[in-house]
């Protein structure tokens, strides 16, 4: 039997979700990375500079995660329900990590032991990055679904491939964060970040290779359509070339090049997912057409959120990055 084709509105909303998720991965990735890197710093002045480099941006970046969740709930409720059922514990850890990050950033410098708040921000960043990567790794091999309900175990997201992907995103975000510090800072912090680029890029490349082999094994075992799409290898190749670009940027000391290459790496890694999973939103049970809300609901959502809320979020994000373009001053640290 031929699979149903998704409507234009369903394709629009899946595009909105993927684009918003991509924006979130890149934008929140660098501030998660700075938080991860902050756990390795003992000098409080250097740590203050690191916090100052993300202070104008980090809370606004998380807006895109809200866009993803709200759009998924409204446009693809079956996917939302299955995802929460399959990743109940990771989602809770994600929320706790985000809460700790917010509280720690707000409280540091305004009372209490500042080192405690710094650790809260750093550990929260590690937890958020890890569970996001683990969730991605867990869906590659498929999700156990019957009658639009998750029927698998609570800890299937802790298989070797998800753990590898979780570690990979932690290190990848740390790399993106170091590149951001190079781009936005001067002096000792910039030099500190430059010294860590090659190591972070090398570890990221190694974890990418391990995850790639593991993903191919799981895709083949699951009989996934992506296992036969040889053209999808172009995205991992771009990832490795981008990591080489980071190393070259570090060698020639061009402040903008490492961050551009790190962003290219994150985009290419992200695009690997739709390349191997399409047309499934929940591999390999629910397609875009299966999971979409009725067109009447999608149309109502389009005229409200699609034409009003999304442009406002986009304009706000653009204004923030335009306002705080260039090198940032330490005054933003508190």
C-alpha positions as a LaTeX table, in Angstrom:
\begin{tabular}{lrrr}
\hline
Residue & $x$ (\AA) & $y$ (\AA) & $z$ (\AA) \\
\hline
Unk1 & 0.00 & 0.00 & 0.00 \\
Unk2 & 1.31 & 3.43 & $-0.96$ \\
Unk3 & 2.10 & 5.68 & 1.97 \\
Unk4 & $-0.02$ & 8.82 & 2.33 \\
Unk5 & 1.52 & 12.05 & 1.15 \\
Unk6 & 1.71 & 14.94 & 3.64 \\
Unk7 & $-0.25$ & 18.09 & 2.90 \\
Unk8 & 1.40 & 21.40 & 2.10 \\
Unk9 & 0.55 & 22.69 & 5.58 \\
Unk10 & 2.07 & 19.60 & 7.20 \\
Unk11 & 5.24 & 20.14 & 5.18 \\
Unk12 & 5.28 & 23.80 & 6.19 \\
Unk13 & 5.09 & 22.95 & 9.88 \\
Unk14 & 7.64 & 20.18 & 9.74 \\
Unk15 & 9.90 & 22.71 & 8.01 \\
Unk16 & 9.26 & 25.24 & 10.79 \\
Unk17 & 10.09 & 22.65 & 13.44 \\
Unk18 & 13.29 & 21.49 & 11.74 \\
Unk19 & 14.44 & 25.06 & 11.06 \\
Unk20 & 13.66 & 26.18 & 14.63 \\
Unk21 & 15.47 & 23.13 & 15.99 \\
Unk22 & 18.47 & 23.89 & 13.79 \\
Unk23 & 18.54 & 27.52 & 14.99 \\
Unk24 & 18.31 & 26.30 & 18.58 \\
Unk25 & 21.10 & 23.75 & 18.14 \\
Unk26 & 23.45 & 26.44 & 16.82 \\
Unk27 & 22.49 & 29.37 & 19.04 \\
Unk28 & 22.00 & 27.57 & 22.33 \\
Unk29 & 24.88 & 25.28 & 21.42 \\
Unk30 & 27.52 & 27.96 & 21.87 \\
Unk31 & 26.19 & 29.16 & 25.23 \\
Unk32 & 25.84 & 25.57 & 26.46 \\
Unk33 & 29.43 & 25.13 & 25.29 \\
Unk34 & 30.62 & 28.14 & 27.26 \\
Unk35 & 28.85 & 26.76 & 30.33 \\
Unk36 & 30.56 & 23.39 & 29.81 \\
Unk37 & 33.95 & 25.05 & 29.42 \\
Unk38 & 33.37 & 27.15 & 32.55 \\
Unk39 & 33.69 & 24.00 & 34.68 \\
Unk40 & 37.35 & 23.71 & 33.61 \\
Unk41 & 38.33 & 27.24 & 34.67 \\
Unk42 & 39.71 & 28.11 & 38.11 \\
Unk43 & 40.38 & 31.81 & 37.55 \\
Unk44 & 37.20 & 33.70 & 38.64 \\
Unk45 & 38.03 & 36.70 & 36.43 \\
Unk46 & 38.34 & 34.50 & 33.38 \\
Unk47 & 35.06 & 32.81 & 34.28 \\
Unk48 & 33.38 & 36.22 & 34.59 \\
Unk49 & 34.58 & 37.09 & 31.11 \\
Unk50 & 33.16 & 33.82 & 29.79 \\
Unk51 & 29.77 & 34.58 & 31.32 \\
Unk52 & 29.94 & 38.08 & 29.89 \\
Unk53 & 30.44 & 36.67 & 26.39 \\
Unk54 & 27.03 & 34.94 & 26.49 \\
Unk55 & 25.08 & 37.20 & 28.89 \\
Unk56 & 23.11 & 39.15 & 26.24 \\
Unk57 & 22.19 & 36.03 & 24.29 \\
Unk58 & 21.75 & 32.83 & 26.28 \\
Unk59 & 18.19 & 33.19 & 27.59 \\
Unk60 & 16.87 & 34.40 & 24.23 \\
Unk61 & 18.47 & 31.43 & 22.48 \\
Unk62 & 16.28 & 29.06 & 24.50 \\
Unk63 & 13.18 & 30.71 & 23.01 \\
Unk64 & 13.68 & 28.53 & 19.95 \\
Unk65 & 13.30 & 25.39 & 22.05 \\
Unk66 & 9.90 & 26.71 & 23.18 \\
Unk67 & 9.00 & 27.28 & 19.52 \\
Unk68 & 9.92 & 23.67 & 18.73 \\
Unk69 & 7.90 & 22.25 & 21.62 \\
Unk70 & 4.81 & 24.39 & 20.96 \\
Unk71 & 4.84 & 23.71 & 17.20 \\
Unk72 & 5.30 & 19.98 & 17.73 \\
Unk73 & 2.44 & 19.84 & 20.25 \\
Unk74 & 0.05 & 21.71 & 17.95 \\
Unk75 & 1.02 & 20.37 & 14.53 \\
Unk76 & 2.10 & 16.79 & 15.34 \\
Unk77 & 0.48 & 15.80 & 18.66 \\
Unk78 & 1.09 & 12.07 & 18.11 \\
Unk79 & 4.83 & 12.71 & 17.80 \\
Unk80 & 4.77 & 14.91 & 20.90 \\
Unk81 & 3.02 & 12.17 & 22.90 \\
Unk82 & 5.32 & 9.39 & 21.75 \\
Unk83 & 8.46 & 11.46 & 22.27 \\
Unk84 & 7.53 & 12.37 & 25.84 \\
Unk85 & 6.69 & 8.75 & 26.59 \\
Unk86 & 9.96 & 7.47 & 25.15 \\
Unk87 & 12.14 & 10.18 & 26.67 \\
Unk88 & 10.36 & 11.01 & 29.90 \\
Unk89 & 13.55 & 10.86 & 31.99 \\
Unk90 & 15.74 & 12.79 & 29.50 \\
Unk91 & 13.08 & 15.50 & 29.22 \\
Unk92 & 12.96 & 15.83 & 33.01 \\
Unk93 & 16.76 & 16.04 & 33.13 \\
Unk94 & 16.63 & 18.63 & 30.34 \\
Unk95 & 14.16 & 20.76 & 32.28 \\
Unk96 & 16.15 & 20.48 & 35.51 \\
Unk97 & 19.31 & 21.43 & 33.63 \\
Unk98 & 17.66 & 24.46 & 32.05 \\
Unk99 & 16.23 & 25.55 & 35.42 \\
Unk100 & 19.60 & 25.22 & 37.16 \\
Unk101 & 21.27 & 27.19 & 34.40 \\
Unk102 & 18.76 & 30.02 & 34.69 \\
Unk103 & 18.84 & 30.20 & 38.48 \\
Unk104 & 22.64 & 29.97 & 38.64 \\
Unk105 & 23.18 & 32.68 & 36.04 \\
Unk106 & 20.74 & 35.02 & 37.77 \\
Unk107 & 22.13 & 34.42 & 41.27 \\
Unk108 & 25.87 & 34.50 & 40.57 \\
Unk109 & 27.33 & 37.74 & 41.86 \\
Unk110 & 24.17 & 38.65 & 43.78 \\
Unk111 & 24.46 & 36.58 & 46.94 \\
Unk112 & 25.52 & 33.19 & 48.18 \\
Unk113 & 28.63 & 31.25 & 47.22 \\
Unk114 & 29.38 & 32.30 & 43.65 \\
Unk115 & 31.37 & 29.13 & 42.94 \\
Unk116 & 28.23 & 27.10 & 43.73 \\
Unk117 & 26.24 & 29.05 & 41.15 \\
Unk118 & 29.06 & 28.70 & 38.64 \\
Unk119 & 29.04 & 24.93 & 39.11 \\
Unk120 & 25.26 & 24.93 & 38.80 \\
Unk121 & 25.46 & 26.72 & 35.47 \\
Unk122 & 28.24 & 24.45 & 34.20 \\
Unk123 & 26.73 & 21.14 & 35.30 \\
Unk124 & 23.32 & 22.22 & 34.04 \\
Unk125 & 24.89 & 22.92 & 30.64 \\
Unk126 & 26.54 & 19.48 & 30.56 \\
Unk127 & 23.28 & 17.72 & 31.45 \\
Unk128 & 21.27 & 19.64 & 28.83 \\
Unk129 & 23.77 & 18.94 & 26.06 \\
Unk130 & 24.15 & 15.26 & 26.99 \\
Unk131 & 20.44 & 14.42 & 27.10 \\
Unk132 & 19.80 & 16.24 & 23.82 \\
Unk133 & 22.52 & 14.23 & 22.10 \\
Unk134 & 21.40 & 11.00 & 23.75 \\
Unk135 & 17.82 & 11.55 & 22.56 \\
Unk136 & 19.05 & 12.00 & 19.00 \\
Unk137 & 21.13 & 8.84 & 19.20 \\
Unk138 & 18.22 & 6.90 & 20.66 \\
Unk139 & 15.81 & 7.64 & 17.81 \\
Unk140 & 18.24 & 6.64 & 15.06 \\
Unk141 & 17.73 & 2.93 & 15.67 \\
Unk142 & 13.96 & 3.32 & 15.87 \\
Unk143 & 11.37 & 3.79 & 18.60 \\
Unk144 & 9.02 & 1.06 & 19.81 \\
Unk145 & 5.50 & 2.32 & 19.05 \\
Unk146 & 2.14 & 0.55 & 18.97 \\
Unk147 & $-1.17$ & 2.35 & 18.37 \\
Unk148 & 0.61 & 5.71 & 18.55 \\
Unk149 & 1.96 & 4.92 & 22.03 \\
Unk150 & 5.48 & 4.19 & 23.21 \\
Unk151 & 5.87 & 0.61 & 24.41 \\
Unk152 & 9.62 & 0.43 & 25.05 \\
Unk153 & 11.62 & 0.63 & 28.27 \\
Unk154 & 12.45 & 3.71 & 30.30 \\
Unk155 & 16.21 & 3.41 & 29.80 \\
Unk156 & 16.53 & 2.56 & 26.09 \\
Unk157 & 18.04 & 6.03 & 25.58 \\
Unk158 & 21.13 & 4.82 & 27.47 \\
Unk159 & 22.31 & 2.35 & 24.83 \\
Unk160 & 25.92 & 2.72 & 23.56 \\
Unk161 & 24.97 & 4.79 & 20.51 \\
Unk162 & 22.86 & 7.34 & 22.45 \\
Unk163 & 25.58 & 7.68 & 25.09 \\
Unk164 & 28.17 & 8.25 & 22.36 \\
Unk165 & 25.95 & 10.86 & 20.72 \\
Unk166 & 25.37 & 12.51 & 24.10 \\
Unk167 & 29.11 & 12.76 & 24.75 \\
Unk168 & 29.60 & 13.93 & 21.18 \\
Unk169 & 27.17 & 16.82 & 21.63 \\
Unk170 & 28.78 & 17.81 & 24.94 \\
Unk171 & 32.20 & 18.02 & 23.27 \\
Unk172 & 30.76 & 19.53 & 20.08 \\
Unk173 & 28.99 & 22.27 & 22.04 \\
Unk174 & 32.20 & 22.89 & 23.99 \\
Unk175 & 33.98 & 23.34 & 20.65 \\
Unk176 & 31.28 & 25.73 & 19.44 \\
Unk177 & 31.52 & 27.62 & 22.75 \\
Unk178 & 35.31 & 27.94 & 22.47 \\
Unk179 & 34.91 & 29.27 & 18.92 \\
Unk180 & 32.35 & 31.79 & 20.22 \\
Unk181 & 34.80 & 32.96 & 22.89 \\
Unk182 & 37.45 & 33.45 & 20.20 \\
Unk183 & 34.96 & 35.47 & 18.16 \\
Unk184 & 33.60 & 37.66 & 20.94 \\
Unk185 & 36.51 & 38.18 & 23.37 \\
Unk186 & 39.98 & 39.68 & 23.50 \\
Unk187 & 43.11 & 39.18 & 25.55 \\
Unk188 & 43.63 & 36.26 & 27.87 \\
Unk189 & 40.21 & 34.67 & 27.34 \\
Unk190 & 40.64 & 34.68 & 23.57 \\
Unk191 & 44.08 & 33.07 & 23.93 \\
Unk192 & 42.68 & 30.51 & 26.39 \\
Unk193 & 39.97 & 29.52 & 23.93 \\
Unk194 & 42.38 & 29.32 & 20.99 \\
Unk195 & 44.56 & 26.84 & 22.90 \\
Unk196 & 41.64 & 24.43 & 23.24 \\
Unk197 & 40.30 & 24.41 & 19.69 \\
Unk198 & 42.52 & 21.67 & 18.26 \\
Unk199 & 41.90 & 19.26 & 21.13 \\
Unk200 & 38.14 & 19.81 & 21.09 \\
Unk201 & 37.99 & 19.45 & 17.30 \\
Unk202 & 40.00 & 16.23 & 17.44 \\
Unk203 & 37.84 & 14.64 & 20.15 \\
Unk204 & 34.69 & 15.72 & 18.31 \\
Unk205 & 35.95 & 14.09 & 15.10 \\
Unk206 & 36.72 & 10.84 & 16.95 \\
Unk207 & 33.28 & 10.70 & 18.59 \\
Unk208 & 31.67 & 11.54 & 15.23 \\
Unk209 & 33.41 & 8.57 & 13.64 \\
Unk210 & 32.31 & 6.18 & 16.41 \\
Unk211 & 28.74 & 7.49 & 16.30 \\
Unk212 & 28.68 & 7.20 & 12.51 \\
Unk213 & 29.66 & 3.53 & 12.60 \\
Unk214 & 27.15 & 2.83 & 15.38 \\
Unk215 & 24.37 & 4.65 & 13.50 \\
Unk216 & 25.05 & 2.65 & 10.32 \\
Unk217 & 24.86 & $-0.61$ & 12.27 \\
Unk218 & 21.56 & 0.36 & 13.92 \\
Unk219 & 20.05 & 1.70 & 10.69 \\
Unk220 & 20.88 & $-1.55$ & 8.90 \\
Unk221 & 19.53 & $-3.69$ & 11.74 \\
Unk222 & 16.28 & $-1.69$ & 11.79 \\
Unk223 & 15.87 & $-1.88$ & 8.01 \\
Unk224 & 15.61 & 1.89 & 7.92 \\
Unk225 & 15.32 & 3.64 & 4.53 \\
Unk226 & 18.30 & 5.80 & 5.42 \\
Unk227 & 20.61 & 2.78 & 5.42 \\
Unk228 & 20.44 & 2.69 & 1.62 \\
Unk229 & 20.90 & 6.42 & 1.02 \\
Unk230 & 24.58 & 6.55 & 0.15 \\
Unk231 & 24.31 & 10.24 & $-0.78$ \\
Unk232 & 23.69 & 11.06 & 2.90 \\
Unk233 & 27.42 & 10.46 & 3.54 \\
Unk234 & 28.01 & 13.95 & 2.15 \\
Unk235 & 26.92 & 15.48 & 5.47 \\
Unk236 & 29.44 & 13.61 & 7.67 \\
Unk237 & 32.14 & 14.46 & 5.10 \\
Unk238 & 31.25 & 18.14 & 5.41 \\
Unk239 & 31.42 & 17.72 & 9.20 \\
Unk240 & 35.01 & 16.48 & 9.06 \\
Unk241 & 36.00 & 19.18 & 6.58 \\
Unk242 & 34.45 & 21.79 & 8.87 \\
Unk243 & 36.48 & 20.47 & 11.81 \\
Unk244 & 39.61 & 20.79 & 9.71 \\
Unk245 & 38.49 & 24.34 & 8.98 \\
Unk246 & 38.29 & 25.01 & 12.72 \\
Unk247 & 41.86 & 23.78 & 13.13 \\
Unk248 & 43.05 & 25.92 & 10.22 \\
Unk249 & 41.31 & 28.97 & 11.68 \\
Unk250 & 43.08 & 28.31 & 14.97 \\
Unk251 & 46.42 & 28.06 & 13.21 \\
Unk252 & 46.09 & 31.32 & 11.26 \\
Unk253 & 44.42 & 33.12 & 14.20 \\
Unk254 & 41.46 & 34.40 & 12.21 \\
Unk255 & 38.84 & 35.04 & 14.90 \\
Unk256 & 35.78 & 34.56 & 12.68 \\
Unk257 & 36.86 & 31.39 & 10.85 \\
Unk258 & 36.65 & 28.87 & 13.73 \\
Unk259 & 33.12 & 29.92 & 14.65 \\
Unk260 & 31.93 & 29.83 & 11.02 \\
Unk261 & 33.41 & 26.37 & 10.58 \\
Unk262 & 31.92 & 25.16 & 13.89 \\
Unk263 & 28.49 & 26.41 & 12.80 \\
Unk264 & 28.92 & 24.59 & 9.47 \\
Unk265 & 29.79 & 21.44 & 11.44 \\
Unk266 & 26.64 & 21.71 & 13.58 \\
Unk267 & 24.42 & 22.36 & 10.55 \\
Unk268 & 25.87 & 19.42 & 8.60 \\
Unk269 & 25.55 & 17.09 & 11.59 \\
Unk270 & 21.95 & 18.18 & 12.08 \\
Unk271 & 21.04 & 17.73 & 8.39 \\
Unk272 & 22.20 & 14.12 & 8.61 \\
Unk273 & 19.05 & 13.33 & 10.62 \\
Unk274 & 16.39 & 14.24 & 8.02 \\
Unk275 & 18.63 & 12.71 & 5.35 \\
Unk276 & 18.47 & 9.29 & 6.99 \\
Unk277 & 15.03 & 9.46 & 8.65 \\
Unk278 & 12.71 & 11.12 & 6.13 \\
Unk279 & 9.70 & 10.74 & 5.88 \\
Unk280 & 9.54 & 9.57 & 9.49 \\
Unk281 & 9.20 & 11.85 & 12.49 \\
Unk282 & 9.20 & 8.90 & 14.88 \\
Unk283 & 11.48 & 6.28 & 13.30 \\
Unk284 & 10.26 & 4.02 & 11.91 \\
Unk285 & 6.58 & 4.12 & 12.83 \\
Unk286 & 5.10 & 7.59 & 12.30 \\
Unk287 & 5.58 & 9.55 & 9.10 \\
Unk288 & 4.86 & 13.25 & 8.63 \\
Unk289 & 1.51 & 12.41 & 7.02 \\
Unk290 & 0.57 & 9.92 & 9.77 \\
Unk291 & 1.28 & 12.28 & 12.64 \\
Unk292 & 0.01 & 15.61 & 11.30 \\
Unk293 & $-3.02$ & 17.35 & 12.77 \\
Unk294 & $-6.00$ & 17.95 & 10.47 \\
Unk295 & $-5.44$ & 20.66 & 7.89 \\
Unk296 & $-8.06$ & 22.86 & 9.57 \\
Unk297 & $-5.95$ & 22.89 & 12.75 \\
Unk298 & $-2.72$ & 23.45 & 10.81 \\
Unk299 & $-4.33$ & 26.34 & 8.94 \\
Unk300 & $-5.51$ & 27.98 & 12.17 \\
Unk301 & $-1.99$ & 27.56 & 13.57 \\
Unk302 & $-0.50$ & 29.07 & 10.42 \\
Unk303 & $-2.55$ & 32.28 & 10.54 \\
Unk304 & $-1.75$ & 32.78 & 14.21 \\
Unk305 & 1.67 & 31.44 & 15.12 \\
Unk306 & 3.05 & 31.12 & 11.60 \\
Unk307 & 2.41 & 34.70 & 10.49 \\
Unk308 & 2.69 & 36.52 & 13.83 \\
Unk309 & 4.62 & 34.72 & 16.56 \\
Unk310 & 7.42 & 33.21 & 14.47 \\
Unk311 & 8.37 & 36.48 & 12.71 \\
Unk312 & 8.42 & 38.27 & 16.08 \\
Unk313 & 10.79 & 35.68 & 17.55 \\
Unk314 & 12.98 & 35.89 & 14.45 \\
Unk315 & 13.11 & 39.69 & 14.50 \\
Unk316 & 13.87 & 39.72 & 18.23 \\
Unk317 & 16.73 & 37.29 & 17.77 \\
Unk318 & 18.14 & 39.27 & 14.88 \\
Unk319 & 17.98 & 42.55 & 16.82 \\
Unk320 & 19.79 & 41.06 & 19.81 \\
Unk321 & 22.66 & 39.76 & 17.71 \\
Unk322 & 22.87 & 43.00 & 15.73 \\
Unk323 & 22.85 & 45.14 & 18.87 \\
Unk324 & 25.63 & 43.13 & 20.53 \\
Unk325 & 27.71 & 42.50 & 17.41 \\
Unk326 & 31.47 & 42.66 & 17.63 \\
Unk327 & 33.68 & 42.05 & 20.64 \\
Unk328 & 31.83 & 42.14 & 23.97 \\
Unk329 & 32.95 & 43.95 & 27.08 \\
Unk330 & 33.38 & 42.40 & 30.50 \\
Unk331 & 30.61 & 44.62 & 31.85 \\
Unk332 & 28.05 & 42.03 & 30.74 \\
Unk333 & 29.38 & 39.40 & 33.14 \\
Unk334 & 26.96 & 40.22 & 35.98 \\
\hline
\end{tabular}
